[in-house]
Amino acid sequence: MKRILAGVACWFILGQFAHSQSIYSFQGLGSLNHQGMPNNVGMGEVGIGSPTLWHINTQNPANLVYNTFSTFQAGLEIDRRSFSGTDVSGTDADGGLRFLGYAFPIMPGKWSSSIGLLPYSSVSYNTFSESEVTGVDGVRQVSDNRGEGGLTNFFWANGFRIKNKFLVGIKATYTFGAIDKSSNIFLFEQREVISEGDTSLVNVSIGNPIAFSEQKSYSDLSVLFGFGYRHKLSEEAFLNFGAIYSPKSPLNGNSEISLIRLSNSGGEIETVPVSDEKIQFDLPRTIGFGMSYEKLNQYKIGFDIEASGWGSAGESAQQYNNSYKIAVGAEYVPNYNDVNSYWKRTKYSAGFNYHKLPYIVNNQALTDFGINFGASLPVSGFSSMDLAFKWGQLGESSNGLIKETYYKVVIGATINDRWFIKRKYD
């Protein structure tokens, strides 16, 4: 079974990161992705104050101390969205690699380390707009707007136990990637056409289409600090506390803007460079707190609160809101030691989250609400197949906005084993 899991994980690695389409991903760096693993998704995206022995905690590096096994995790995400608004409707689906991480103990119980890749943001949209050209009667402008790309986080995290109950951690992240945006602009003139005595208006193309192309690439380092504390209530009951802090940090990059004259068939006739300059996008200061009550190998209930100072971050040309996120979740194992019932040894989870996003559209802040479910199916040893499902709603269908209703399905593989241990006996 472990060979099967390893094969599935390698197949994930050869894939590409998922970039689900969202109309709102034209804002800033795009749609911001949850920085947890599949098991966190199933528990409502809770993780700051919820340590686990069997999975990698990518939300709070201090909790890595609990990884006394070598742990490998990979996950695939499938995203399906429907859009609704005034005179707007549609659907889209996409999927690909979403989670990848490896954790290993250096001094078991005292120091554990982890590396991995997680998509930080994704850009994928295709919208159309039509308007009259100011000062010219009968001429209309149609814009075909597209965007794709996103940023990826490569992280190296370490967790340390200080004395007995106190934990500290640090995560260094290298954020990199590129975002390509373009707008193809077409001009049409409305003319009257008389056919068999009937008069109708038809659109006639004027001149060649013009494309506006913007390519931004980013790469820079940032750091996040984590703290943890476990209070023992009894032999099997614990209260877990966690906190994270990430200072405001610059994300440096380069921007290239070009104008392209197109043929009526869409081919490029001429490209005119407009600008090529260094840019900076400030990633916000983030602070988070989490807490959970745990009955060992039976159940866990927890919540997270996280706030980011986007109001003083971003880029100077665009304003953002301060954002916050609230996540609540629980997990339950009917009977961890029941060797006769597979389903009683399965871990079930559920939760919900509410996220006020930093982006402003039509002078309104965007919100994202989700309800999550999950299950960790045990396989050989301490490994598992992790399944999660999320139903969510982004935006609204009134006030000039568009409501996105989406469904996410996560399929993950977790391999736990004692690797790199020298044999004492043959």
N, C-alpha and C positions, 0 to 999 in steps of 0.2 A: 504493500500500500504506500509506503514511503517513496518507493521508486516512482509510483504513479503520480504522487503529489509533486515530486521533484520534476517529473516530465511536464506536468501541467504548469508549474512555475516557470520552467524554461520557455514554454510556449508563450506565457505572458510577457516574458522579458523580450522576446523577439517581436512582440506587437508594438503598437504605438499608444501614447497616452490619449485617453478619451478627450474629445473636444465637443461636448454636446452643444447644440445650437441654442443660443438665447438672444432674443432681440436686444436685450439690455447689455450685452457684452461689448457694445460699441463704447461704453463708458470707461474712462481711465485705463487700467491694466486689464480690463475684462472681468468676467465672472470669477469671483474669488472662491477657491475650493477649500473644503474642510481638510484640516491637516492631521486627521486621525486615520486609523486602520479599520478594516471591515468590521471587527468586533465593536469598535466605538460607534460606527454607523448604526448597528443594530440596537445599541443602547441609547439612542437619541443624540449621538455625537458627544457623549459625556466622556471625559478622560483626564482632566486636570487633577482631580482629587480621587481618582479611581484606579489604584494600582492592580496589576494582575500578574500572576506567575507565568502564564502560558502565551501571552501576546506581547508585542512591542508597543510601548507607550511613546508615541511620537508627539504628544501634546505637552507632556511635562517630562523633561529629561531626568529629573530626580527619581522618578518612579522606575527607571531602568534597573535600579538596584535589585528589584524583585526578580529580574531575569537571571536565574541561576543556571538555566540551560542555554545552549546555543539555539536561537530562534530565528527562523527564516519565514517571512510572510510576503505573499504576492496576491494581488486581487484584480479582478476584471470588473468593470462597471458598464452597465447598459442603461442609457438614458433615453426616455421617450417623452416628448413635450407636445402640448397642444396650445395654440395661441387664440385668444379671443379679445375683441375690442370693437370699436365703432368701425364698421365696414372692413374688419380684419379678421381672418381666421386661417388656420393651417395647422399642420403637424410636422414633427421632425423626430428622427431617432438616430442615435449614434452609440458607439461603444468602443472600448479598448482598455489597455492597461491603465490602472488607476493607483495601485498601491504596490510598493516594493521596499522591503527593509530587511535588515539583518542585525541581530543583537547577540552579544556574546559576553560572558563574564570574564573579567580579568582577575579579580579577586572575589570569588563567589560570596555574595551577601554583603560585600563592601564596595565593590567598584565594577560596574558593567558599562559597556560601550555599544554604540549602534551607528550604523550608516544606512542610508537609503535615499530613494528618489520619490518625491511627491509633486504632482502638478500644483503650482501656486495659483495660477489663473488661466483661463481659457477664453479665446475670442473666436466666435463662429456665428456670423449673422449674414443675412442677405435681405435687404429691405428696398422698397421702391417708394419714391415720392413724386408728386406732380404738382406744379404750380404755374401761375401766369407770370410771364416776364414783365417786370414793372416798366411802364412807359411804352410798351409795344403792344398794340391791340392785335388780338387773334393769335399770338405766339405763346406757346406753352413749353415749359421745361420739364423733362422727365429725368430723374436721377436713379441710377441703379447702384446701390451702396453695398459693398461687401467687406468683410473682415475675417481674418483667420490667423491662427497662431496662439501664442500664450507663453507663460513663464513657468519654469520648473525649478523646484528646490532640491538641491543635493545637500544633505545634512550629515554632520558627524556630531553625535551627542554622547555625553558621559554623565553617569549618575554615581554619587558617592554617599555612603552612610557615614554620618558624623555622630560619634558615640553610638547610641542604641536606637533611638526613635527618630532622630532628625536626619533628613536627607537633603542634599543639594545637587543640582545638576546644571550643566551648561550645554547648549546646542549651537554650533556654528553652522551657518547656512550660506551656501553659494547659490544665488538666484540668477538664472540666465534664461535667455530665450529671445524670440523676435515676434513682432506683431505687424502684420501687413494690412493696410486699409486702402480701399480705392473707391472712387465714385465716377461712374461713367455718365456723362451728361449729354442728353439728346434734346435738340430743339425741333419743335413741330409747329407748323402753321395750319390753322383750320381754314379750309376752302370749301366753297359750295360746289357741289357736283349735281348736275341735272341729268337724270336718267329716266327715260320713258315718262316724262312729265313730272316726275317727283324730284324734289330738291332735298339733298342730304349734306351733312358736314363730314368731311374726311380729314384726317391728319396727314400732312405732307412733310417729310423730313426736310430740314433746312441745313445745308452744309454737312460737314463731317462731325461725328461725335468727338467729344473731348473727355479724356480720362485724367482724374486727379489721383495720384498715387503717393502714399505715405508709408515708409518702412522704418520701424523703430526697433532697435536691438538693445538689450540690456544685459549687464553682468556686474555683480557686486556681492560683497559679503555683509552679513548681518549676524547678530548674536541674540540668544534668548536664555534667560536664567530661570531655573526651576527650584522649587522648595517643596518639601514634603514632611509630614509628621503622621505617625500612627500611634493611636492611643488604645491600649488593650483594656477592654471591658471585662472579658472573661477568657477562658481558654480558646473559645471559638468565635468570639464577637469582638469587632474592632471598629473604631472611628478613624477614618482616613481624611487628612487635610492636605490640600495642595495649592500652590500659587505659582504664577509665572509672571515674568516681566521682560519685555523687549523694548529697548530704547529706540527712539526715532533714528532712522539710518538712511543715508542717501543711496539711491539705486541709479548708478550712472549708465549712460548709454549713448547711442548715436541715432540721429534722425536724418533721413534722406527723403526729400520731396521732389516730385517730378510731374510735369504736365505732358500728356501723351496725346497726339492727334491720331485718331483711329479712322480706318476705312468703314464704309457702311456695313461691311461684313464682319467687323470686329478686329481686323488685323492692324498692327501698329505701323503707322506711316512715319511718324517723327516723335522723338522723345527729347524734351527740353528740361534739363536739371534746373530746379528752382533754388534748392538749398541743401547743404550738407553740413550739419553742425552737431556739437556735443550737447546732450540734454541731461537733465537730472529729475528723477521722480523720487520724492521723499516717502519712504515707507513709514507708517505711523508708529508712535509709541503705543504699546499694548500691555495691558495688565489683566490678569485673570485669577479667579479663585474657584476652587472646587472642594466638595466635601462628599463623603459617602459613608454609609453604615453597612458593614459587611458581616455576615454570618458565614464563616469559612466553609467553602464547598457546598453551600446551600443557596444563599441569595445575597444580592447587593442592591442598594438603592442610593442614587447619587444625583448631584446637580452641579452645573458649572455656570459661572457668570464671567463674561469676558467683555472688555471695553477697549476700543482703539481710537486714538486721537487723530482721526482723519481731517478734522477741521483745520489743523495746522500742518497737514501733510499734503501729499499729492504733487501737483505741478501748479506753477503760479498762474497759468492761463485758465484754470478751472477750479471751481470751489466744490468742496466735499463736506458732508456732514460727519460729525463724530458718530461712530457706530457702536453697537453693543449686541451681545448674543446671550440668550438664556437657554440652557439645555437641561432636561430632566430625564432620567432613565433608570431602568431596573433590569436585573437579570436573575434567573432562577434555575436551579438544577433539582429535579424531583428527588433523585437518589443517586448521589455520586458513586457509591460503592456497590450498586446493584449490578452484578455481573450477568444476571439473567435477563435484563431488560435494557436494550440499547437505547430506547427513547427516554427512559428514566435517567440515563447518564448524559443525555443531550442538554446543553445549556440554552435556555430560551431568554430572549431579551426584548424590550420594548421601550419607547420613549418618545419625546417630542422636543422641538426646538423652535425658537423665535429669533429672527435676526433682523435688526434694523441695519440696512446696508448704507455704505457711505455715499452712494451715488444719488444725485438729484435729477429728476426728469420732470419737466413742466412745473418747476418750483415745488415739487413734492418728493419726499424721501421714499425710497423703495423699501419694502419689507418682504421677508421670506419666511414662510411658516412650513414646518414639516412634521410628519408623524412617521415613526420608524419602528420596524420589527426585525428581529434577527434570530439566528440559531447557530450554535457551534456543534457540528456533528463529530463525535469522537472517532478517531481511527487508531491505527496501531500506536502503542505507547501513549505519549502525551500530545500527539499531533491531532489536527482537526481540519475539517472543511467548514469554512465560515460563510454563512449566507445572510444577506441583509436586504431589506426592502424599504424604500422611502417614498411616501406620497407627499408632494409639496405644492405650494402655490406661491408664485412670485408676482408682485404687482397687483393691479386691479384693472377691471374692464371699463372703468368710468374715469372722469376728469382728464380725458385725453391720454390715458395710459392703456397699456395692453396687459391682460392677465395671462400668465403662463402657468398651466397646470402640468406637473411633471411626475413621472414615475421612474425611480432608480432601482435597478436590481444589481446587487453586488455578489460576486462569487469569489471567495478567497481560499487560499491554501496556507496553512500554518504547519511548519515542521519544527518540532522540539526534539532535541537530542543532546547527548554529551559529546561534542566534537572537540578535537584537538586535545584530548586527554591521553597522556602517555600511559600505556598499560604497565601495571605493576607485576601482574602474573600472566603467564601464557597458559 
